[in-house]
Each structure stands twice: as structure tokens, then as C-alpha cells.
Amino acid sequence: MPEHELYQLAPRPPTPKLPGVVVVRESADEIIDALAAEMLIHAHNCVRAYGEFHMALSGGSTPVPLYERLMIDPALRGFPWERSHVWIVDERRVPFDDDRSNFKAINEILGDHSGLPSGHIHPIFAMADDADTAYELQLRRVLGKRERGQERLDFVLLGMGADGHTASLFARSPALSGGGNPPRLVRINAGPAVTPPDRVTLTFDMINASRFVALLVTGQSKRATLAKVAAISPVAAGPGPGGAAGGPPASGEQISELPVLGVRPVAGVLRWYLDSCACPMDGA
């Protein structure tokens, strides 16, 4: 066998056609590096423009290496933690000392080591009967202190399950519809469509009002779902200004079956961060 054939690399999958901007790196480690670097830039830009940086973070195993990177990478030591607030995207209705608690994992990495000021990390008290309304009131109160027109989250980090759920918005679950007038920003999500235990989650109304939404998706188990998203998402119009998702949104029925399709920032940026294992081989 000729020597050059011994060292041929597997072809890199094409970038999938998804709404918004798609960033692909070879490995999960490399895509976390890219996301962390962009978080740092975005945080500094928001602090300069608005005085503070408000981010909502997701739990689960996928983003844990990102949170650890923010703590240990020398290149990220300039992160403006003293001017930042951390919110929780979604929470299981378990006590804070339960290993399934998203806040527990995030707080053990960021809350205890980042230098966030006291009161700048905002847990969801998910065991309370009014967990959803209480967290919504806190969001409205804190963000309402910002300049008019800027009372929104600056950054939301989401993941995607192999079933297409994001945050704790599961297929055919009650919280997919924000409901209410004005729309609900936080809801309890319960019932047979929700993977136990019950959840408290930001709604699409809150997520899609944000300045920047990042979807971190890694691993081969997500490949088939991303192919479905790419097949359904109408992206012919291309990304809008600054990376906003182009094209019309998915239908309510499509979002009900594949909730991640509901992530479409109204006046913000949508950016996917994918490793090559998650990318459909045909580019979809």
C-alpha cells in the first residue's frame, strides 16, 4: 500500500444548513474553546455597552467542560465576573443538594471559584409551589433596572437532547406554549411528556428575546436529530443581520414534535457550536 494512503484522514462532514450561524470544530474540546472565546468577547462588549453581563446557563454533562474551561484557562482570566450575573435556564424539581440539580453543578464550578459577587448567581427555588412565578418576577425585577429596551438576557446557553428537546422544553409538553398575557417567561413543566422529575424552565418567549443564543451540541448521538432540524428548518433566506436566523419560523406542530426548532431569537443572534461527530455526514 502506498505510504500516502496509510495516513489519509476521514473526510470532515459538511457544515449542516441550520438557522443562524453554524460553527464546527473537529472535537468537542475545540468547539468548547471556540465558544469560551466568544463568550469572553461578548461579555466584555455587554459590560462596556450596558454595565453588566447577564447570562443564563444550562445544566447537564455537555456544558460542564465549558464551565471548567472558564475557570482554568489562562486566556479566559479576564472574564468580567465582577460585572456578571448567572441565571439558570432550567431546573429539576429536586433539592439543591441532589446531584441532579443543575444549580448544584453550576454553582460548584462557577459560584465557588469565579469571583461572582454575592447575589449575582440566581438559583431557581424549584421545590417551591410558586417556583415559576417567583423566578419570573426576579428576572423582571433585575433586568427591569437596565436601560429601557435592554431589559433582556445578554447570553443564553442551550443544549439539545437526542430527542430534540432544549432547556426543559420536551416534545408535546405544556411549557412549549408560554401562555398568558403578557407571555410567561418561566413555567413549571410537568406531565407524561416530561422526563422525570418535573422541571422549571425558561420559555421560548424569554429565550428568544435574548441578545445571543448559543446551542452547544456534541456527540454522534445528536447527529440524526440535527439532520431532522436541518431538513425542516427553512434557511433559504440565510442568516439575518449579525447572525440572526433567516427564513420563516417552523410551525407550531413542528416545534411540538422537535422543540429545538422553537429557538429563533427575535432580535438577537443564534449560533450553533457543533463538533464533527454531531454533524450529519451529508450536510443535510
Helices and strands as residue ranges (DSSP letters): H 3-6, E 21-25, H 28-50, E 53-57, H 64-72, G 74-76, G 81-83, E 84-88, E 90-92, H 102-106, I 107-111, E 121-122, H 131-143, E 155-158, G 174-176, E 186-189, E 199-202, H 204-207, E 212-217, G 220-222, H 223-232, G 241-243, H 252-257, G 259-262, E 269-275, G 276-278
